[in-house]
């Protein structure tokens, strides 16, 4: 099946001299392939380096303008794959774009918190950032019938690019479990010096069963034997390596509204299911679990859609202390759109009375199996 990555087109638009373009995303989401495809069409000379290669480290080790001018003489573009592995990468990139006129720089990284936090200060005003996620439905060249036939596969196995090479479900399971164990958490375990990876896995397992629900740092910490501050730290690190997404509560000071809670979503359904090693078909799952998979899938597909189409929104959930709630609130230019996610098209919940009274101008829509394509495309 043909897959056309939206961010490849975007690279062409934002790549410019004296700027560093950061292409960030989890391991194995297709950053290297995207770069290869982009370079095949690039009209100019380029130098491609691998940040995980010691030879690259040696080439860039001497942080002088003269060294970098010799290295990049005759090249229009410098590309560094997995740049977060290079010591002091931010300062080195700053020197390159500040002293070599006309050069364009493109770097990829699987560790957002390292590239952005370590290199963020040196690159202030000198960088543009693109995020790359697992395949968005809008990047697939398939008809509506194929999309509906493949929906369960997306809900259970997710959308990592390499899954399209496997026909057998057992191969997909094996790939996802290996991805989680061997690659996905590698960055956070190494870069933040975490000595007990089992705590991270257990935390993720607990979050996997609480999709669409508020999370209590105190309760998680007690169950894991760590402080609530450590729980919050780990969850935030997991967002920075593209495993989780945090969604805060929406409140406009209505007395009954929850205002300080968060909900967490996995960047990919397949990763969620691999962490708990549950790839059960939908027909054998209970309604609550199907609901969590549906909500996680819709949220991420919507977020990918909006980000790739440059439609800037903020995301929230809404709930009152008397249990009135809405799954997703999108805010754009102070306009509020509310969405409730129900897999079963026969279930048609109405807008909560408290929300309707508090936000009479807000739109409200139920997204189900029959209507979801308009929502995510």
N, C-alpha and C positions, 0 to 999 in steps of 0.2 A: 504494500500500500504506500502511496506517495505521501510524504510528510514534508510540509514546507514551514520551516520555523519563522515565525513572525519577527523575531528579534534580529534575524539576519538582514532583513530589509532595513530595520531601524539602525543597524550599525552603519550602513552606507550614509544615512542622514546625519548622524551625530559625530562621526569620526572627523576630527579637524586638527590642524597644526597647533602645537603648543598646548594640547589638551591630552589627558590620559582618559581613555574610555575603559571603564571597569565592567566586565561581563561576569556577574556573580551568580552562583547557583550551587546546589548540592552536587556531590560527586555523581557521575553517571547520568546526568540529565541531558547530556549532548553538547556541552560547551566546546569540546575539542572538534567534534564533527562539524559543528556550526562554523568554527573558525576555518577549518579545512575548506568547506564549501565557499565561504566568503573569500578566502585567498585565491581560489581558482578563478574568481571573477574580478579580482582586484587589478586595476590597471596602474601598475607601478611596481617598483622594486620593494621587497620586504625582507626582513630578517626575522626568522621564527626561532624562538628559544623555549626550552622546557624548564620551568622553575624547579622541577624536582631532579634535575640533572646537575651533578657536581661541576661539570664543565661550564655550565651557565653561571654558577656561583663564582667561579674563578674569573670568568670574563667580566663580571660586573663588580668584583670585589674591590678594585681600586676606584674609589669614588672621587674621580676628578673629571673635569670637563674635557680635558685632553684625551683621556682614555675613552670616554664615550663618543667623542667626535671621531676618533680613529675607528671605533667599532661600527659606527653607523654611517660612515662616509659612503655616499652613493646610494643610500637607502631612503625611501620615502616613508616607510612604515616599520616600526618595531612591534613585534607581537611576542608576548610572554605568556605561555600557558601555565596554569597553576602557580601564579606569581607569589602567592602567600608563603611559599616555601623558601623564598629568598630573604636572607637577613637584611634588615633596614631597607626593604623594598620601597617604602614611601619616600625616603630621602633620596634614594637613587633615581627614582622616577621624576622627582621634583627637579633635580639637577639636569636631567636630560631635557625636559621640556623647557626649562628656563634658559639653557645655553645653546641648544641646537635648533636653529631657526628652520621652520618648515617641516620638522619631523612630526609624524603622527604616532601615537602610542596606543596599543590595544593590549590589555591584560585580562586574563581570566583567573578566577579564584573560587575555590569551594568553601572558603572560610570567610564569611562576610565580616565577622567581628575582628579578625586579624587584619584583613586588608583595609577595612574602614577605620578601625580604632588605631592600629599602628601607623597606617599611612594617611589617616584622615587629616591630621593637622598639617603635614607637609603639603598635601594636595588640595588644601582649601582653595577654591576658586580655579583649580587647574584640572578638574575631573568631571566626567559625566558617568552615570551609573545605569546599567541595564541589568535587570534580573532575568534569569532563565529558569523556568520551572519544568516539571514533567509535561509531556505533550498536552496542549490545550485542544479541546474538541474542534475548535476553529482552524487548527493546523492540519487536520486530516481531510484528505480528499476522498470522502465516502458519501453515498447518498443517504437519504433519511431512513430507508429500510435497513441498510447496513448499520447505521448508528443505533437504531432501536434494538437490533439483534445483538449488538456488542455492548449494550448498556450494562448488563450484569457483569460482564468481564471487567469493565471499568470500575464498577463499584467494589468488586472483590479483589482484583489484581492490580488496579491502578493504571497509571499512564507513563511509566518509565519507558523511554524510547526502545530499549533493547528487547522489551517484551514482544514487540511486533515480529521478532525473529523466531519466536517459539510458538509452535502449534499445540504442543502437549501441555496440559495444565500442570503436570508434575514438574516440567522444566521451568515453568513460570514460578511455581512455588520455590523451587530450589534457587533460582536466580534471586528472588526477593529476599529470602532468608540469608543468602550469602552476602547480598548487598548491605543488609542491616549489620551483619556480624563483622564483615571485613572492611567496609568502606565508610558507611554513613556516619558513624560516630567517631571515626578516626581523628578528625580534626579537633573535636571538643575534648577528647580524652588526652590528646597530646598537647595541644596548645594551652589548655587551662590547667594542666598538671593534675587532672583528676585521677586519684589512685584506685578508686573503687568503681569500675564500670558497671558492676552489678546494681549499684544504686541508681544509675542513670536508666538502665533497662527496666528496673522495677518501677521507677517513676513514670516512664513512658507507658508501661503496662497499665498503670492506674489511670493515666490520662486517657488511654485507649477505650476505657469503659465509661468515660465521663464526657464524651463528645456532646456538645450542646447543653452541658450542665455547668453551673458555676463550680469553681474549684476552690477548696479551702486549703491554703498553705499550711495552716496549723494541723489539719487532719492528715494531709499528705506527709508532713514532717514527722508526726507521731508514728504513723505506720512504717516509715522508712528509717526511723531512728536518727533523724537529722533535724536541724532547726528550720523554722519557717523561712528565715532569710536565705538559707542554703537552697531550699526548695525553689524560692523565687529566682535566685541566681541561676540555678540549673535550667529552669524553664526558659529564662531569658537567653541563655547561651544556646539552647536548642532552637530558638527562633532565629538566632544569628547564623546557624549552620543549616538553615532551611529544612528543619524537621517539623517544627511547629509554627503556628500562627496564633497570636494573641488577639482576642476581640474583647474590648471593654464594654461595660454597661453604658446605655444611653440614658441621660437624665437631664431634665430642664428644671430641676428643683421642685418637681411635683412631690408632695410629701410622702407618698406611698412608693415612689420609685426606688428600686435598687440602684445605687450609684457607684459603688466601689468594687464590684466583683468583676471577674474576668472569665471568659470561656476560651478554650483552646481547641484548635483544629490541627489535624495533620496535613502537611503539604501534599501528601499522596495517600489515597486509600490503601494501596498495596503495601506501603510501609507500615501503616497501622496494623494491618492484618498479619504481616510478617512478624511484627514485634510480639503479638499474642499467638502467633502460629495458628491462625484460624482462617482457612480458605473455604469454609463451608458454603455450598450453594445457597442462594437466597431462599429457596423453597424449604430449606432445613433450618433456617435461622428464625429466632423469635422476632416479633414486630418491633421491639425496642431496639434490637441490634440493626435491623434493616433501616430503621429511622435514623440511627446515628450514621450509618454508611451514606445514606441519601443526603443528609444534611452536610456532612463533610465534603462529599463530592460536589454538591451544588455550590457551596461556599467557595471552594477552591477554583472551580471552573469559572464562576462569576468574577472572582478576584483576578484570575489570569486574563479573562476577557477585558476587564476594565483597564488593567495595567497595560496590556499590549495595545489597546486602542487609545491609550492616553486619556482616558476618561477618569479624572481624579475624583475619588470619593473616600470618605471615611466610613468605617464599618463598626457596627455596634450590635448588641442584642438589647432587648428591653424586657424588664420584668418588674412587677410590683410585689410588695410584701404579702399581698393576698393572692399571689400565684397567677395573676394575669400576665401573659408574656407573648413576645414576638421573636421569632428566630433570628431575623436579620433586619437591621436598620441601616440604610445607606443615606448619607448626607452629602449633598452636592450643592454648593452655593446657598446654603441654608434651606434648601429644599429637601424634604424628608420622604423617602420611599420605604415602605415596610413590606417584608416578605415572610410568609409562613411556608415551611417546607413539609409537604405530605406526599409520601410515595404513592399511596393509594388515591386514585383520582375520584373515588366515591366519597372521600372525606373532604368536606368543604367548610373549614372553620371560618367564623366571622371575626371581624376586627374587634379586639377587646374594647369594651365600653370606655374604660378609663383612658386608653390611648386615643380613641376617637374624640373624646372630649378635650383632652390636653393638646392634641395636634390635629385640629379639624381640617387643615389643608394638606395633610399627609396622604399619599396614595397607599393602597393596600392590595396585595396580590398573593394568592395561594399558588405555589409552584409544585406541580405534581408530575407524574410520569408522562402525561399527555402534553403538558404545556412547557416543559423545562427547556426545550431547545431554543425558544425565543429568549429565554432568560440567560443562557450561557453563550450564545453566539452573537 
